[in-house]
Amino acid sequence: MAVTEIGLGTWNVGPVWDDVSDETVLETLETALDAGVNTIDTAEVYGDGRAERLIGDLLDDRPDDAERIYVPTKAAPDEDGHHSEAGLRESVSGSLDRLGTDSLDLVQLHCPVTDAFYEPETFRVLEDLEDEGLIDHAGVSVEKVEEATKAMEYDVVESVQIIFNPLRQRPAERFFERAAAEDVGIIVRVPLASGLLADAFDGIEDFGEDDHRRWAAEEGVEAGVGRKGGETFAGVPFEDGLAAVDDMRRLVPEDATMAQFTLRWVLDHDAVSTVIPGSTSPTHVRENATAADLDPLSHETHGAVQDIYEEHVADSVHHRW
């Protein structure tokens, strides 16, 4: 899959962010396609299927684009956090229907519990789905580096989706090198740490009452979404994250935004196949798409980012995921 370095994530179509109209979502998707983005990541649980339906509607209205666009999706685990064959087949069937296609580009296991990565029967089901022509490729979305390295032991796994950004650096330690050696694609999610690394807010008062970011900011990391709160702010304690961003501003080139700087930093890691910032702002989508055109950051800049990470957040996040 010849994916663009910058893709688009659609998690924020769901109700855990702010209410977003169908018209806004479609405008965002169209903006991404017009900006040259060819990878739109989604999942059956995003808006309870709404994201997939809207993507399917858009591609149905733009048949010329449908051939060049990749739509990785994700199959939700069962209630026990594992993936049964029945559950996987139901997920794939639903995604096929909502996206309006005969075969899914890429199906990823959607952050099941760690034990699920030690159940080879689950990965045999993915092989069967490929053999039956229902999916073209299979991968995993993970919370932990250990889950990623285990998943790569299964031949059917061709990609791993993982959180990675200047405030969440552990994946680069050993996992990236191994993934590159084994020709496994890496999809980076939560690159902007829920807006922290877009320099999008100054404090708790900027979040609505029902915003998951407010929960994590007020009550601590584990009040956020994801396993142990690891998705909100990429699992970084809010005040520590603000301090790190404040320290990082001096490194951002004059011709770039903090978000563009962050995405360029991610792409400077050669093992990364694509990074999927989520946004429902057409302006931000256009800005994000141009980050791949920026010059790579210097070794000195990367060293300074590493120093900021170690000073402000490494003790809180590095060992956890």
Secondary structure, DSSP 8 states (H G I E B T S, - for coil): ----SB-EE-GGGSTTS----HHHHHHHHHHHHHTT--BEE--TTTTTTHHHHHHHHHHHH-HHHHTT-B-EEEE---TTSS--HHHHHHHHHHHHHHHT-SSBSEEEEES--GGGGG-HHHHHHHHHHHHTTSBS-EEEE-SSHHHHHHHTTSTTEEEEEEE-BTTB-GGGTTHHHHHHHTT-EEEEE-TTGGGGGGT--SSGGGS-TT-HHHHHHHH-GGGSSSGGG-SGGGG--HHHHHHHHHHHGGGS-TTS-HHHHHHHHHHTSTT--EE--B-S-HHHHHHHHGGGGS----HHHHHHHHHHHHHHTHHHHTTT-
